[in-house]
Amino acid sequence: MTSSRPVDEVKFIADHNVGKLAKLLRMFGYDTLFFTAKDDNEMVRIAFKESRVILTRDTQIMKRRLVCDGDLKALFIAENNSKEQLLQVLRALHLNRFKPFSLCLECNQPLIPRSREEVKSLVPIRVLNNYNHYMECPSCHRIYWQGTHWQAMTEKLEDFKRRVVMAEFES
């Protein structure tokens, strides 16, 4: 399945040790594969083939020839906290284009708008009665709507944007 990605200036592959970071990047609209296998060679192969930036806390990845020679971009994630990790990535790569809620947080696929009629059998009746805008993942078929969780995530996104802008202003 081919489709245009929401924020296509950079794509990531997140190592198993930064899984929460992968979800946060997806929340911002950045194409982020979450690599859970143990074979680092496969992760490097995928990153090279798909022009993805590797995000990792593994120092051995950073010592690979492709990374050291600059043929493959990788970012060592120094922070332990996922929110600080996100700020590190946004600042290090000067990312400021966001398309929130455009990717599935679970499987990284672009979300598709759905009508109330299309989701009526897929969401609780209270959700159907209270919300009008829905998105569906074409892969895992999760349904998203603009409820309280969405609002809380929007506030979190605004806070991150503000912190990134402040960091750029201070430097």
Protein Blocks (a to p, Z undefined) as FASTA:
>chain_A
ZZddfblmbccdddfklmmmmmmmmmnopacdddfbfblklmmmmmmmnopacddfbfkl
mmpmklmnopaccdddfbfblklmmmmmmmmnopabdcehkbcfklopacddddfklmmm
mpcfklmmmpcbdcddfklopacdddfklmmmmmmmmmmmmmmmmmmmmZZ
